[in-house]
């Protein structure tokens, strides 16, 4: 394998790892925000958009 091919392969691998990490972080954070919203709604806090639907 030439040096150039090794460089290109390494760049693709690093990019794929970074993208997978970002996707994982987003999915993990999404679940955390859903839990936070569920806790707020369970404690009686409602969303402002609920008022618009009731009118």
PDB file of N, CA, C and O in Angstrom:
ATOM      1  N   UNK A   1       0.856  -1.165   0.000  1.00  0.00           N
ATOM      2  CA  UNK A   1       0.000   0.000   0.000  1.00  0.00           C
ATOM      3  C   UNK A   1       0.907   1.234   0.000  1.00  0.00           C
ATOM      4  O   UNK A   1       1.843   1.332   0.794  1.00  0.00           O
ATOM      5  N   UNK A   2       0.620   2.147  -0.880  1.00  0.00           N
ATOM      6  CA  UNK A   2       1.450   3.356  -0.970  1.00  0.00           C
ATOM      7  C   UNK A   2       1.160   4.295   0.200  1.00  0.00           C
ATOM      8  O   UNK A   2       0.151   4.160   0.891  1.00  0.00           O
ATOM      9  N   UNK A   3       2.047   5.225   0.400  1.00  0.00           N
ATOM     10  CA  UNK A   3       1.895   6.195   1.484  1.00  0.00           C
ATOM     11  C   UNK A   3       0.631   7.021   1.280  1.00  0.00           C
ATOM     12  O   UNK A   3      -0.080   7.322   2.238  1.00  0.00           O
ATOM     13  N   UNK A   4       0.353   7.385   0.037  1.00  0.00           N
ATOM     14  CA  UNK A   4      -0.837   8.182  -0.257  1.00  0.00           C
ATOM     15  C   UNK A   4      -2.115   7.396   0.065  1.00  0.00           C
ATOM     16  O   UNK A   4      -3.036   7.936   0.677  1.00  0.00           O
ATOM     17  N   UNK A   5      -2.170   6.152  -0.337  1.00  0.00           N
ATOM     18  CA  UNK A   5      -3.348   5.323  -0.058  1.00  0.00           C
ATOM     19  C   UNK A   5      -3.527   5.140   1.447  1.00  0.00           C
ATOM     20  O   UNK A   5      -4.652   5.146   1.947  1.00  0.00           O
ATOM     21  N   UNK A   6      -2.434   4.981   2.155  1.00  0.00           N
ATOM     22  CA  UNK A   6      -2.503   4.862   3.620  1.00  0.00           C
ATOM     23  C   UNK A   6      -3.056   6.150   4.232  1.00  0.00           C
ATOM     24  O   UNK A   6      -3.894   6.098   5.132  1.00  0.00           O
ATOM     25  N   UNK A   7      -2.595   7.288   3.754  1.00  0.00           N
ATOM     26  CA  UNK A   7      -3.063   8.592   4.237  1.00  0.00           C
ATOM     27  C   UNK A   7      -4.568   8.754   3.989  1.00  0.00           C
ATOM     28  O   UNK A   7      -5.311   9.169   4.878  1.00  0.00           O
ATOM     29  N   UNK A   8      -5.001   8.425   2.780  1.00  0.00           N
ATOM     30  CA  UNK A   8      -6.415   8.565   2.432  1.00  0.00           C
ATOM     31  C   UNK A   8      -7.262   7.621   3.275  1.00  0.00           C
ATOM     32  O   UNK A   8      -8.313   8.016   3.780  1.00  0.00           O
ATOM     33  N   UNK A   9      -6.819   6.387   3.432  1.00  0.00           N
ATOM     34  CA  UNK A   9      -7.548   5.409   4.243  1.00  0.00           C
ATOM     35  C   UNK A   9      -7.654   5.882   5.688  1.00  0.00           C
ATOM     36  O   UNK A   9      -8.718   5.788   6.300  1.00  0.00           O
ATOM     37  N   UNK A  10      -6.555   6.389   6.231  1.00  0.00           N
ATOM     38  CA  UNK A  10      -6.568   6.889   7.606  1.00  0.00           C
ATOM     39  C   UNK A  10      -7.525   8.067   7.752  1.00  0.00           C
ATOM     40  O   UNK A  10      -8.229   8.176   8.756  1.00  0.00           O
ATOM     41  N   UNK A  11      -7.552   8.942   6.762  1.00  0.00           N
ATOM     42  CA  UNK A  11      -8.456  10.090   6.810  1.00  0.00           C
ATOM     43  C   UNK A  11      -9.915   9.635   6.816  1.00  0.00           C
ATOM     44  O   UNK A  11     -10.729  10.172   7.567  1.00  0.00           O
ATOM     45  N   UNK A  12     -10.247   8.651   5.985  1.00  0.00           N
ATOM     46  CA  UNK A  12     -11.609   8.132   5.957  1.00  0.00           C
ATOM     47  C   UNK A  12     -11.965   7.447   7.270  1.00  0.00           C
ATOM     48  O   UNK A  12     -13.072   7.628   7.778  1.00  0.00           O
ATOM     49  N   UNK A  13     -11.059   6.678   7.819  1.00  0.00           N
ATOM     50  CA  UNK A  13     -11.328   5.984   9.083  1.00  0.00           C
ATOM     51  C   UNK A  13     -11.541   6.991  10.210  1.00  0.00           C
ATOM     52  O   UNK A  13     -12.480   6.855  10.995  1.00  0.00           O
ATOM     53  N   UNK A  14     -10.684   7.991  10.292  1.00  0.00           N
ATOM     54  CA  UNK A  14     -10.826   9.006  11.337  1.00  0.00           C
ATOM     55  C   UNK A  14     -12.144   9.761  11.170  1.00  0.00           C
ATOM     56  O   UNK A  14     -12.836  10.026  12.153  1.00  0.00           O
ATOM     57  N   UNK A  15     -12.490  10.103   9.946  1.00  0.00           N
ATOM     58  CA  UNK A  15     -13.763  10.793   9.698  1.00  0.00           C
ATOM     59  C   UNK A  15     -14.946   9.932  10.104  1.00  0.00           C
ATOM     60  O   UNK A  15     -15.892  10.429  10.717  1.00  0.00           O
ATOM     61  N   UNK A  16     -14.908   8.663   9.776  1.00  0.00           N
ATOM     62  CA  UNK A  16     -15.994   7.756  10.137  1.00  0.00           C
ATOM     63  C   UNK A  16     -16.127   7.625  11.650  1.00  0.00           C
ATOM     64  O   UNK A  16     -17.241   7.598  12.172  1.00  0.00           O
ATOM     65  N   UNK A  17     -15.011   7.543  12.354  1.00  0.00           N
ATOM     66  CA  UNK A  17     -15.040   7.435  13.817  1.00  0.00           C
ATOM     67  C   UNK A  17     -15.618   8.709  14.431  1.00  0.00           C
ATOM     68  O   UNK A  17     -16.434   8.643  15.350  1.00  0.00           O
ATOM     69  N   UNK A  18     -15.200   9.856  13.929  1.00  0.00           N
ATOM     70  CA  UNK A  18     -15.712  11.132  14.444  1.00  0.00           C
ATOM     71  C   UNK A  18     -17.213  11.244  14.181  1.00  0.00           C
ATOM     72  O   UNK A  18     -17.965  11.637  15.073  1.00  0.00           O
ATOM     73  N   UNK A  19     -17.657  10.907  12.974  1.00  0.00           N
ATOM     74  CA  UNK A  19     -19.090  10.969  12.665  1.00  0.00           C
ATOM     75  C   UNK A  19     -19.896  10.005  13.526  1.00  0.00           C
ATOM     76  O   UNK A  19     -20.975  10.359  14.001  1.00  0.00           O
ATOM     77  N   UNK A  20     -19.395   8.806  13.732  1.00  0.00           N
ATOM     78  CA  UNK A  20     -20.093   7.848  14.585  1.00  0.00           C
ATOM     79  C   UNK A  20     -20.175   8.372  16.018  1.00  0.00           C
ATOM     80  O   UNK A  20     -21.202   8.218  16.679  1.00  0.00           O
ATOM     81  N   UNK A  21     -19.108   8.984  16.490  1.00  0.00           N
ATOM     82  CA  UNK A  21     -19.126   9.562  17.833  1.00  0.00           C
ATOM     83  C   UNK A  21     -20.140  10.682  17.955  1.00  0.00           C
ATOM     84  O   UNK A  21     -20.855  10.763  18.954  1.00  0.00           O
ATOM     85  N   UNK A  22     -20.212  11.547  16.955  1.00  0.00           N
ATOM     86  CA  UNK A  22     -21.186  12.631  16.984  1.00  0.00           C
ATOM     87  C   UNK A  22     -22.618  12.107  16.942  1.00  0.00           C
ATOM     88  O   UNK A  22     -23.485  12.609  17.656  1.00  0.00           O
ATOM     89  N   UNK A  23     -22.864  11.110  16.116  1.00  0.00           N
ATOM     90  CA  UNK A  23     -24.206  10.524  16.040  1.00  0.00           C
ATOM     91  C   UNK A  23     -24.572   9.881  17.375  1.00  0.00           C
ATOM     92  O   UNK A  23     -25.696  10.041  17.851  1.00  0.00           O
ATOM     93  N   UNK A  24     -23.642   9.163  17.974  1.00  0.00           N
ATOM     94  CA  UNK A  24     -23.889   8.563  19.286  1.00  0.00           C
ATOM     95  C   UNK A  24     -24.174   9.606  20.343  1.00  0.00           C
ATOM     96  O   UNK A  24     -25.078   9.435  21.161  1.00  0.00           O
ATOM     97  N   UNK A  25     -23.409  10.690  20.331  1.00  0.00           N
ATOM     98  CA  UNK A  25     -23.603  11.773  21.301  1.00  0.00           C
ATOM     99  C   UNK A  25     -24.984  12.401  21.129  1.00  0.00           C
ATOM    100  O   UNK A  25     -25.670  12.672  22.115  1.00  0.00           O
ATOM    101  N   UNK A  26     -25.391  12.632  19.890  1.00  0.00           N
ATOM    102  CA  UNK A  26     -26.704  13.224  19.618  1.00  0.00           C
ATOM    103  C   UNK A  26     -27.815  12.311  20.110  1.00  0.00           C
ATOM    104  O   UNK A  26     -28.764  12.776  20.741  1.00  0.00           O
ATOM    105  N   UNK A  27     -27.711  11.018  19.831  1.00  0.00           N
ATOM    106  CA  UNK A  27     -28.742  10.079  20.272  1.00  0.00           C
ATOM    107  C   UNK A  27     -28.801   9.987  21.796  1.00  0.00           C
ATOM    108  O   UNK A  27     -29.887   9.937  22.371  1.00  0.00           O
ATOM    109  N   UNK A  28     -27.644   9.965  22.448  1.00  0.00           N
ATOM    110  CA  UNK A  28     -27.592   9.923  23.910  1.00  0.00           C
ATOM    111  C   UNK A  28     -28.215  11.189  24.498  1.00  0.00           C
ATOM    112  O   UNK A  28     -28.985  11.113  25.455  1.00  0.00           O
ATOM    113  N   UNK A  29     -27.887  12.349  23.931  1.00  0.00           N
ATOM    114  CA  UNK A  29     -28.417  13.607  24.427  1.00  0.00           C
ATOM    115  C   UNK A  29     -29.920  13.707  24.179  1.00  0.00           C
ATOM    116  O   UNK A  29     -30.648  14.268  24.998  1.00  0.00           O
ATOM    117  N   UNK A  30     -30.386  13.169  23.059  1.00  0.00           N
ATOM    118  CA  UNK A  30     -31.811  13.181  22.770  1.00  0.00           C
ATOM    119  C   UNK A  30     -32.588  12.417  23.844  1.00  0.00           C
ATOM    120  O   UNK A  30     -33.629  12.879  24.312  1.00  0.00           O
ATOM    121  N   UNK A  31     -32.083  11.264  24.225  1.00  0.00           N
ATOM    122  CA  UNK A  31     -32.747  10.486  25.263  1.00  0.00           C
ATOM    123  C   UNK A  31     -32.751  11.231  26.598  1.00  0.00           C
ATOM    124  O   UNK A  31     -33.739  11.190  27.332  1.00  0.00           O
ATOM    125  N   UNK A  32     -31.657  11.905  26.907  1.00  0.00           N
ATOM    126  CA  UNK A  32     -31.583  12.674  28.154  1.00  0.00           C
ATOM    127  C   UNK A  32     -32.589  13.816  28.144  1.00  0.00           C
ATOM    128  O   UNK A  32     -33.244  14.065  29.156  1.00  0.00           O
ATOM    129  N   UNK A  33     -32.726  14.523  27.008  1.00  0.00           N
ATOM    130  CA  UNK A  33     -33.686  15.625  26.935  1.00  0.00           C
ATOM    131  C   UNK A  33     -35.113  15.103  27.025  1.00  0.00           C
ATOM    132  O   UNK A  33     -35.963  15.754  27.632  1.00  0.00           O
ATOM    133  N   UNK A  34     -35.396  13.945  26.435  1.00  0.00           N
ATOM    134  CA  UNK A  34     -36.742  13.358  26.542  1.00  0.00           C
ATOM    135  C   UNK A  34     -37.065  13.016  27.990  1.00  0.00           C
ATOM    136  O   UNK A  34     -38.192  13.216  28.443  1.00  0.00           O
ATOM    137  N   UNK A  35     -36.064  12.492  28.725  1.00  0.00           N
ATOM    138  CA  UNK A  35     -36.276  12.205  30.146  1.00  0.00           C
ATOM    139  C   UNK A  35     -36.544  13.490  30.922  1.00  0.00           C
ATOM    140  O   UNK A  35     -37.421  13.531  31.785  1.00  0.00           O
ATOM    141  N   UNK A  36     -35.786  14.536  30.611  1.00  0.00           N
ATOM    142  CA  UNK A  36     -35.990  15.825  31.279  1.00  0.00           C
ATOM    143  C   UNK A  36     -37.397  16.364  31.020  1.00  0.00           C
ATOM    144  O   UNK A  36     -38.063  16.834  31.943  1.00  0.00           O
ATOM    145  N   UNK A  37     -37.847  16.297  29.768  1.00  0.00           N
ATOM    146  CA  UNK A  37     -39.192  16.761  29.437  1.00  0.00           C
ATOM    147  C   UNK A  37     -40.261  15.937  30.139  1.00  0.00           C
ATOM    148  O   UNK A  37     -41.252  16.488  30.618  1.00  0.00           O
ATOM    149  N   UNK A  38     -40.073  14.634  30.206  1.00  0.00           N
ATOM    150  CA  UNK A  38     -41.042  13.772  30.882  1.00  0.00           C
ATOM    151  C   UNK A  38     -41.118  14.119  32.370  1.00  0.00           C
ATOM    152  O   UNK A  38     -42.207  14.142  32.945  1.00  0.00           O
ATOM    153  N   UNK A  39     -39.968  14.388  32.997  1.00  0.00           N
ATOM    154  CA  UNK A  39     -39.962  14.770  34.409  1.00  0.00           C
ATOM    155  C   UNK A  39     -40.671  16.102  34.619  1.00  0.00           C
ATOM    156  O   UNK A  39     -41.435  16.250  35.572  1.00  0.00           O
ATOM    157  N   UNK A  40     -40.428  17.069  33.745  1.00  0.00           N
ATOM    158  CA  UNK A  40     -41.094  18.366  33.860  1.00  0.00           C
ATOM    159  C   UNK A  40     -42.602  18.231  33.683  1.00  0.00           C
ATOM    160  O   UNK A  40     -43.374  18.814  34.444  1.00  0.00           O
ATOM    161  N   UNK A  41     -43.020  17.469  32.688  1.00  0.00           N
ATOM    162  CA  UNK A  41     -44.448  17.288  32.461  1.00  0.00           C
ATOM    163  C   UNK A  41     -45.103  16.537  33.614  1.00  0.00           C
ATOM    164  O   UNK A  41     -46.246  16.828  33.966  1.00  0.00           O
ATOM    165  N   UNK A  42     -44.401  15.578  34.207  1.00  0.00           N
ATOM    166  CA  UNK A  42     -44.934  14.839  35.347  1.00  0.00           C
ATOM    167  C   UNK A  42     -45.080  15.738  36.571  1.00  0.00           C
ATOM    168  O   UNK A  42     -45.952  15.514  37.410  1.00  0.00           O
ATOM    169  N   UNK A  43     -44.224  16.755  36.672  1.00  0.00           N
ATOM    170  CA  UNK A  43     -44.303  17.660  37.818  1.00  0.00           C
ATOM    171  C   UNK A  43     -45.317  18.779  37.589  1.00  0.00           C
ATOM    172  O   UNK A  43     -45.500  19.623  38.467  1.00  0.00           O
ATOM    173  N   UNK A  44     -45.973  18.808  36.445  1.00  0.00           N
ATOM    174  CA  UNK A  44     -47.019  19.785  36.198  1.00  0.00           C
ATOM    175  C   UNK A  44     -46.626  20.921  35.275  1.00  0.00           C
ATOM    176  O   UNK A  44     -47.474  21.738  34.918  1.00  0.00           O
ATOM    177  N   UNK A  45     -45.385  20.997  34.885  1.00  0.00           N
ATOM    178  CA  UNK A  45     -44.955  22.041  33.966  1.00  0.00           C
ATOM    179  C   UNK A  45     -45.431  21.670  32.570  1.00  0.00           C
ATOM    180  O   UNK A  45     -45.209  20.553  32.103  1.00  0.00           O
ATOM    181  N   UNK A  46     -46.082  22.610  31.915  1.00  0.00           N
ATOM    182  CA  UNK A  46     -46.600  22.351  30.573  1.00  0.00           C
ATOM    183  C   UNK A  46     -45.869  23.207  29.546  1.00  0.00           C
ATOM    184  O   UNK A  46     -45.244  24.212  29.886  1.00  0.00           O
ATOM    185  N   UNK A  47     -45.956  22.800  28.301  1.00  0.00           N
ATOM    186  CA  UNK A  47     -45.322  23.532  27.203  1.00  0.00           C
ATOM    187  C   UNK A  47     -46.207  24.697  26.770  1.00  0.00           C
ATOM    188  O   UNK A  47     -47.434  24.616  26.844  1.00  0.00           O
ATOM    189  N   UNK A  48     -45.578  25.777  26.321  1.00  0.00           N
ATOM    190  CA  UNK A  48     -46.333  26.921  25.832  1.00  0.00           C
ATOM    191  C   UNK A  48     -47.164  26.547  24.618  1.00  0.00           C
ATOM    192  O   UNK A  48     -48.236  27.116  24.414  1.00  0.00           O
ATOM    193  N   UNK A  49     -46.707  25.620  23.820  1.00  0.00           N
ATOM    194  CA  UNK A  49     -47.444  25.218  22.623  1.00  0.00           C
ATOM    195  C   UNK A  49     -48.749  24.520  22.969  1.00  0.00           C
ATOM    196  O   UNK A  49     -49.653  24.477  22.134  1.00  0.00           O
ATOM    197  N   UNK A  50     -48.881  23.968  24.182  1.00  0.00           N
ATOM    198  CA  UNK A  50     -50.151  23.349  24.591  1.00  0.00           C
ATOM    199  C   UNK A  50     -51.271  24.378  24.669  1.00  0.00           C
ATOM    200  O   UNK A  50     -52.422  24.051  24.379  1.00  0.00           O
ATOM    201  N   UNK A  51     -50.962  25.609  25.052  1.00  0.00           N
ATOM    202  CA  UNK A  51     -51.980  26.664  25.128  1.00  0.00           C
ATOM    203  C   UNK A  51     -52.553  26.955  23.752  1.00  0.00           C
ATOM    204  O   UNK A  51     -53.758  27.168  23.617  1.00  0.00           O
ATOM    205  N   UNK A  52     -51.712  26.966  22.735  1.00  0.00           N
ATOM    206  CA  UNK A  52     -52.164  27.253  21.371  1.00  0.00           C
ATOM    207  C   UNK A  52     -53.122  26.164  20.874  1.00  0.00           C
ATOM    208  O   UNK A  52     -54.080  26.461  20.159  1.00  0.00           O
ATOM    209  N   UNK A  53     -52.873  24.936  21.241  1.00  0.00           N
ATOM    210  CA  UNK A  53     -53.734  23.838  20.794  1.00  0.00           C
ATOM    211  C   UNK A  53     -55.108  23.882  21.457  1.00  0.00           C
ATOM    212  O   UNK A  53     -56.102  23.494  20.842  1.00  0.00           O
ATOM    213  N   UNK A  54     -55.178  24.350  22.704  1.00  0.00           N
ATOM    214  CA  UNK A  54     -56.432  24.345  23.441  1.00  0.00           C
ATOM    215  C   UNK A  54     -57.364  25.480  22.993  1.00  0.00           C
ATOM    216  O   UNK A  54     -58.579  25.384  23.166  1.00  0.00           O
ATOM    217  N   UNK A  55     -56.811  26.535  22.430  1.00  0.00           N
ATOM    218  CA  UNK A  55     -57.616  27.688  22.035  1.00  0.00           C
ATOM    219  C   UNK A  55     -58.439  27.418  20.814  1.00  0.00           C
ATOM    220  O   UNK A  55     -59.171  28.295  20.357  1.00  0.00           O
TER     221      UNK A  55
END
